[in-house]
Amino acid sequence: MISIHDICINTFYSNHILTLVYMRLRILAIFFYTIFTHAAFAQNQHQLQKFARKAQVNVQQITEDYSPYLQNLEMPKPGADSYYNYLQRVKAQIKPNRQKDETKLGELENALVKSAGFEVAATSVGVPNDNDMAISNDGKVVAVLNGSFMVTDTLGKVLKNVSLEAFSTQLNLKQQKYDPRVLYDPEKDRFVVVILNGSNDSTNFIVVAFSQTNDPAGVWNLYTLPGNPLDDATWSDYPIIALHNGELFLTINSLQNNKSWQEGFKQSYIWEIDKNLGYDGKELATKIHDKNAFDGRNIRNLCPVQGGSKLATGTAYFVSTRNFASQSDSVFLISLEGNIYSTNQVKNIKLIRAAGTYGVPPSARQIRDSFQTNDARILDAVMENNTIHFVGNSVTPGGKAGVYHGVITNYTATPQAEIKVISHDKLEFGYPSIAYAGRSRTEDAFLIFFNHTADTIAAGNSAVLYNGGLYSDVIRLKEGTSYVNVMSGRQERWGDYSGAQTRYNQPGNVWVCGYYGFKKNIGGGSIQNQNGTYIGAVKNTSTNFPSSIIENQVKRVEAPVVFPSPAQNTERINVEFTVENEAFATFQIYDMQGKMVKLLLNDKVKIGKNKFSFSPQNMKAGQYILRINQQGNDLSSVKFMVR
């Protein structure tokens, strides 16, 4: 007979077992929910993400500015197994290698003329400077550096000078602001600024600012992107930006918490952003492209390729190197087809074996000690005349710090690359940038700008002009007046980048922004040996460059045929023409006053007979000109009439 006591005991144990089963099932449910929600998040990484505008700021109306800036003066002391120490060991083993070919300088005569230059009196200058600048077609200059945002005219007159903190204060982000970048958009006559905030996964945000007008001292739309968008306990470091037709590309390095950039690297990824929404202050559409790996290893330090004489269109390109290699000929080329709203974007990664090599540079000497040169990553890249040009730091054949210049040709099919290292018998170089310097669309000219130093020469900055395969002598733009002594120990920060931009409405003119050393009176008879920022302009004046030979140039062999003309606006207008070589061409409509009405197409033209057609339904009645143009050369300019 079962007693009441037994029934109670059995009931207790039955309920207990049911409770345990329930708890275990709940734990399993939570576990599988976690797995599947993370998997879904991973699957959605390439989907559109939208971010509302967080604030507006009128720069001219900023009056309160405490300009906070925290600076660590100690050099890192990581463990013996860290990438930092590995990098130092690579640098310590550098020896001269005279068997390597040195780039021949001085073959271009009368190459450059300095046309402007002034020192920047910033609200605060961080260490390193992280110099960048942009200039509009009407001559407004925006300079950004660690700690500061400044607007000047072309003579150096300060129109507004505020700290990065004051510029972004309405976002209520209280961590350090650093790594600023700026670009001018000649297509929209606007500016874009990117700033990083914080340096761990919980405080790190990417501030993206779009000017509402062409006045950089006016109103800006401010957005924040998460520094840890993949939710993998990392934060975003070292942004590089490039403007495209309709888009802003932003690359970053994803770093683990509490580790240096050398040893904490996880991956580099790409933000793709609809820039027009940013200018209009609307909800910002973005997309992330991660998992940029080759042979199972993540590629470090992706550098987006900026357009030269104008913004790039079509496929976006990114370049990278093996930045820690003592010597390498490897160049990675990443292409991204389609735009942010495409459902079938295609990403391709190619490894190019270049003619010529680069390698980790040694520390660069200065009068008292030395400058850090980091590694051999690509720091800047630009495309023009069917070539991609890129620059970075490198060891020279003489075992000193120099810069390399790389050129990629045939990048749409089977790319080839060549790398030349620029060096000097006295000076050492670092942190280059590059900009197109052609005076016409067919001139293959590029300005390479960089910092210089030596054990007997104060830190300043210089430039070299490349034109049609030849290089000018090194032209010194800004001479320093003192060594730099800010950090403790025997090394100073020197970069981490410089700035260079084509003045889009003044072909052949390039504006630059770099580093120099000077003495600063800090009161009480004390002098500080300080790092400063210089902004200047140079003009391409080369006279003996080779005749431009543009590969795959479209050539006319038959007079084009246009029909019908006159045409009703309900009819399609057709143009037939024949070419000898395959190449890209633009098809543009102009009115009879020479004003461009519409860029219809920019695409590859195949060998032989071609027919191009378009609809004039949106055109007013009148006479027009259709120009078919390749690299600045007219294949055809034919008149047509719309009734």
N, C-alpha and C positions, 0 to 999 in steps of 0.2 A: 504494500500500500504506500502510495506517495504522499508524503506529509506536506503540509503547507510550507514548512521550512525548505523542503527539496524544491517545491515549485518556485519559491522565491529565488533560491540559488540558481536554478536552471534559467529562470527568466533573466536574472542579472547577467549571467554569462552569455546568454543569447543576445541580449541587448548590447553587451560589451563587444561581442564579436561583430555584430552589425555595425556598431559605431566604428570599430577598427577598419572594417571593409569600406565603409563610407568615407572615412578619412583617407584611406589609401587611394580609393577611386578619385577623390577630390584632388589629391596630390598629383596623380597621374594626369588628370584633366588639366590642372594648372601647367604641368610639365609640357604636355602636348600643345596646349594653347600657346605657351611661350615659344616652343619650337616653330609652330606654324605662323604665329604672328611675326616672329623675326624673319622667317622665310618669306612671308608676304612683303615685309618691309624691304628685304633684299631685292625681291622681284620688282618692287616699285621704285627702286633707286633711279631708274632711267625714265620714270614718268615725270610729267610736269608737276612742279611744286610752285605754289604761289605765296607771295609775301606782301602784305599790305605795307604801304608807306607808314613809317613810324614817326616821322617829324618833318617839318620844314624849318629852314634856318635862313634868315636874311643876314648875310655876312656883314654888310655895311652897318647894320644896327647892333652888332655885338659890341657891348661896352664893358661888360664885366669879364675879366680874363685873368685868372690867377696863374695860368700857364704852368700847371704842375708837371714835373718830369722827374721820374726816379731813374737813377743811373747807377748801375753796379760797376765799381772801379776795379774789381778783382778779376784776374784771368781765371778761367775754369781749371779745376784740378781733378779731373775724372780718374777712374781706375785704370790700371795698366792694360786691361783688355778692351778698352773702349775704342770706338772708331776715331775719337779725337786723337788718342795716342797713336793709333795706326797711321793716321794722316801725318802726324808729326814725324813718325819714323820714316815714312815715304819721303817727306821733305828733307830729312836729315841725310838721306842716302843719295840726294841729287848731286851729280857730277857733270862737268862740261862734256858735251858730245859734239865735237867739231865735225864729225862725219855727216851730221844732219845738215840739210840745206837751210840756209838763212834766207829770209825774204829780202830781195834786193829793193832798197828804198832809193828815192831820189830820181827815178826815171821820168816822173812828171815834172815839168817846169812851171814856175809861177802858179802853183796849184791852188793856194788858199790865201785869202785876205781876211783878216779879222775886222769885222764891221761893227761890233758892239761888245761891251763887256762891263760888268759891275759886280761888286761884292754884295752878298745878301746879309742884311742886319736882321736876323731872325729873332723872334721872341725867345726862343731857346734852340740850341743846337745839340742834338743828342749824339751819342757815340754808339755805333757809327752814324755818319750823316744820313745815309740812305737818301741821296739826292735824286729828285726827279722834277721835270718841268714840262710845261706845254705852252704853246703860244697860238692865239687865234689869228684869223686872217686880218682883223683890224688892230692887231698889235697888243692885245692884253696878255700878259705873262702870268701864269700860275706856277709858283715854286712850292713844292712840298718837301719836307725833310723831317727826320725824327723830332717831333715836338712842335712843328710849325706848319702853317698854311699862309701863303703870302701872295698878294696880287700886286704887280708892278706894271709900268709901261716899258717901252723898249729902251728907255734911257736910264732905267733903274729907279724912277720915282715910285715910292711905295704908295699904293692906292688903298691897301688894307693889309694888316698884319695881325693874325690871331694864332693862338695855339691850336693844336689838333683837338685838345680837350674842349676848348670853347666852341670850335667849329661843330662838334658833335654832342655838346652838353645836353641838348634836349632829349637825347636817347637815354639819359640817366645810366650810362655805363661808366663805372667809377674806376676801372682798371686802366693800366697804361695804354696809351695809343702809340702805335709804331708801324713801321714798314709801309709808309704812304706811297701811293702811286697816283699819277694823273695823266690823262690823255685829252687831246682836243679832237673833236669830231668835225671834220670839214664838211661832211655831208649834211649835218644838222646845225652847225655853228653853235655847238654846246661843249661843255666840259664834263668829264667823269673823274671822280676821285674814289679811291679805295683805301681804307685804313683798317688795320687790325686792332682789336681790343682784347686784352687778357691773354694768358698763356697757359691755361689748362682747360680740360674739356668742359668744365662747368661755367667758366667765365669768358671763354673765347667766342667772339663774334666778329664777323666781317662786315664792316660798315661800307656800304656802297652809296655814293652820292651823285646825283645828276643835276646839273644846273638847269634852271627853267628857261633861261635866256642866254644870250651870248655874253652877258656881264657876269664874270665869276665873283664879283663883289656883291652880287644880288642874291636872289632866292635860290635855294637848293632843295631838292627832294631827297630825304635820307631814308635808307632801308638798312635792315640788319639781316644777315644770313647766318645760320648757325655754324659755329666753328667745328662742331662735331655732328655733321648731318647724317653720318652713317651709324651713329649711336654705338661706336666701338671704342669709347674711352680715349679718343685722340683729340687733338686740337690743330688748327690751321696756322701754317707759318709760310713766310716768303711768297707773297702773292706776285704774280706777273699778269698784266692785262694787255689785251689787244682789241681794238674795235674792228668790226666787220660790217658789211652792209646789212643793217638791221639788228645786229647782235653785239653783245659784249662777251668776250671770253676771258675767264679768270682762272688761272691755274694756281694751285697751292700744294704744299707738302703737308701731309698728315703725320703728326708726331705724337708719340706716347708721352704721358704725363711724367714730369720730374726727370726727363732725360734730355741731353743736348741734341741739337739738330743733327749731329753726326751719327749718334747711336740710337736715337729715338725714332728714326724714320720708319714709317709703315708703308705709305704709298703716296703717289702724286695723282691728283685727279683734277678734272676740268668742270668748272661751272659754265654753263651756257645760259645767257640772259637776254631777254628781249629789251634792248636799250630804249626803244621808243616808248614803251610803257613807263620806264623810269623818267624820261624827260617830261612825260605828261602827268606824272605823279599818281599813276594808276597802280593797281595790284600787279606786282612784278612776277612775270612768268620765268621760271628757271628750270634747268635740267642739269643733272650731275652725270658725268661720264667717268667711272672709276675702273679698276682692274686693268690698268694700262701696264701690261707685263709682256716680256719677251723671254721665251724659253723658261717660263715659270718664275721669273724674277721680276719684281716690280721695278719699273723705270723711274729713276729719280729726276726731279727738277724739270718738269715739262715747261718749255718756253713757247708761248703762242707766237705765230708769225704775223706781223703787222704789215699792212699794205704800204707801198713806197710813196708814189706821187699822189695816190688817192687810196681810199679804203679798199681792202680786198673784198672780192665777191666769190660766191660759189663755195667750193670745198675749203674748209678751214684746215690749216696745217700747224703742227707742233713739232718741235725738235728737242733732242736731248743727247747727252754723251755719257760715257762712263766716268763720272766726275772724280772718283777717287783713284783712277788708274795712274800709275807712274808714267806710262806711255801707252797710247791707244790710237787706233784709226777708226774706231766705231762711232757712227752717228746714227741715232734713231730718228726716223721720220714717221710721224703719226698723222693720218689724214682722217677727217670727219666729214662725210658727205651728207647733204641735206641740211635743213635748218631746224630750229628748236621745235617747230610744230610738225615736222615730218614724222610719220609713223614707222618709217623704214630707214632710219639713219644707219649708215655703215661706217664702221671705224676699222682702219687698216694700220698695222704697225710693220714697218720695214727696217731692217738693219742694213746700213750702207757701210762698206769698207772704203774709206777715203784714201785718196792719194795724199800722203802727208799725215803727220801725227800731232797730237797735243798731249799734255801731261800735267799732273799736279804741280803748281808753281812753288818755289821756295818762298819763304818770307822775304819781303822787299826791304832793302836797307834804307834807313834815313840817317840824318846827321848824328843822332845819339843812340838809337836802337833800331827797331825794325817795325814793319807793318804786317798785319795778318793779310794773307791772300786767299784764304779759304781753300777752294778746290777748282776743278776745271769744268764746272757746269757751263752750259750756254746761258749767257746773261741777257742777250737781246737778239732779235731776228727780224728781218724785213724781206719782203718779196717785191720784185720789179723785173720787167723784161724776161719773164719766164725763168727766173732764177731766184733761189732763196739764199740770202746772205746772213751769216750768224757770227757772233763773237763771244769770247770768254777769256778767262785767265789761263796761262800756260807757262810751263818751264820753257826757257829758250835754249837753243843749241849750246850757248855758253854757260848754262846752268843757273841763269838768273830768272827773275820774274818778268814775264812779258805777257802779250796777249795774242790770241790766235784769231784768224779771219777765215771762215769757211764759206764755200760756195757750193750749192746743190743745183745741178741742172737736170733736165728731163724728169722732174719730180712727179709728173702725172703718170709716168709709165715705168721705166726702169731707171731710177735715180742714180746719179753719179755725184761724188763729192770730192772736193779738193780743199786741203787745209794748209794755210801758210801762217807761220809764227812771226810776229813783228817784234823786233828787238832793237837795242841801241848799245853803242859801245860804253856809254856812261850811265844812261838812265835805266831805271826799271819801271815797268808799267803794270797797271792793274785796273780791274773793274771797267771794261769797255762798254760802250753802247754804239749803235750804228743807225744811220738814217740815210735815206735816198738823197743824193745831191745832184741829180741830173738837171741840166738847163732845158732839156727837151725830153720827151718821153722815150726817145731812142738812145739817149746818152747813158751808158752803163757806169754811172758814177755814184759812189757811196762814201760818206764821211764816217770814219772810225775815230771815236773820241774816247779818251782814257785818262786816268790819273798817272802822274809821273813822280818819281823820287830818286834819290841817290844818296850815298854816304857823305857827299859834299854839297848836295843841292836840296833845298827845302821842297817839301811836297807841293806840287801844283798840278796843272793838267795840260794836255796836249792833244793833237789830232793828226791824222794821216788821211789823205784822199786816195781812194782807189778809183781808177777810171780805165775801163777796157783792158784789165789785166795788169796794169802798171800801178805803182805806188809812188806817192810823193815823199819828200823828206818829212820828218817829224816836225810839226809846227807847234811851238810852245805858245799856248794861249794865256795862261795865268801862271806867273812865278810866285811861289810862296816866299815868305820872309822869315820863317822860323821853322825849326823842328816842332813836332807835336808831342806833348807830354801830358796826357790826361789819365790814362790807365796806370795802375800799379804794375810793377814788373817791367819787362824789357820789350813788350810788344804793344803796339797801338792798333786800334781798329781803323780800317782804311776805306771801307766800301759802304754798304754791301752792293751798291750799284750806282751808276751815273745815269744821266738823262740826255737824250738827243732827239730832236724832232725837226722834220722838214717844215719850212714855212710854206704852206701849201699854195698860197697865191703869189709866192716869189720864188720860182724855180731856181735851184742852185744855191739857195740860202738855207742854212741849218743852224738851229739854236741848240745850245748845250748847257749842261749843269753839272758841275763837278766839285772836287775836294781840293783844299789847299791849306797850308799851315801858316799861322801868323802869331804875332805877339799881341796880347791883350792886357791893357792896364786895368787891373781889378781894384785899384785904390790902395792907399797906404804905402805907395812905392813898390807894390808887388806887381810882377809881370807873370801872366799865365801863357804858356805856349799852347795855343788853342787850334782846333780844327774849324775851318770855315767853309762856306759855300760860295761858289762863283757861277755866274750866269753870263754867257757870251753868245756871239753869233759869228759865223764864218761863211765866206762866199766862195763857191767853186769858180776859180779863174784859170784853170789849167788850159794850156795852149797846144801841147804836143801829144794829146791823147790819140790813140789809134782811131781810125774811122770805125764807126759803130757797125759791127757785123752781127746782125740779129739772126740767130738760127731759126729755121722754119718760118721765115717771113712770108706772108701772103704776097704773091706776085700776080699782077694782072697780065693776061696774055690775050684777052679778047675784050672788046668794048662791051660793057654790060647792057642788057636789054631790059627796059622797064615797060610794063604793060598792065592794065590799060592806063593811059594818061592822055587827057583828063580822066579821072575816075569818080564815079558816084561814091558817096560815103557808105553805100551798102555793098560795094564791090571790094574784093581783096586786090591789093597792089602787089605785083610780082616783079622780082628782079632776078635775072639769070646772069651768072658770071662764071668764069673759069679760073682756077688757081693751079700753080705748079706744086706747091708744098703744103702739107698739113700744118695748120697753126690756128691760134685763137684770133678772133676778130670781133669788133664791136659794130653794131648796126644802130645808127642814131639819126633822128629826124631833127632838122634845123629849120627855122623860119628864114625869110629872106633878109632879115636884119642880123643874122648870124647867131641868134639865141637858140640854144638847144631846147627842143620841145619835149623830146622823149628819148631815153636810152631803151631801145627795144630788146636787144639781146647781146650777150657777150659769151660766145661759145666757139668750139673748135670747128674750123672749116676744113673739109676733107679735100684731097687732091682731085682735080678734074672739074667737071661742070657741076655747078650748084644752083639751086633756086631758093631764094628767100622771099617770103610773102608776109603781109600783115594787113590788118583791117584799119581803115581810116575813119571808122564810124564815130570816133570821139573827136575828130578834127574839124575845125572850122574850114569853110571854103577858102581856097587860096592856093598860092604856089609855095612849095617846100623843097628842101634838099635832103636826100637820103645819103648819108656818108657811111661807107664801109671802111673801117679803119683798123689797122694792126700796128701796135707799138708806135703810134704817133704818125704812121705813114698811111696816106689815103690810098686804098685800093680803088675806090670809086667815090665820086661825088656827082650824083645825078639828080636832075630836077624832075619833079612830078607835080601834078595839079589835082586838087580835090574840088569837086563842084558842090 
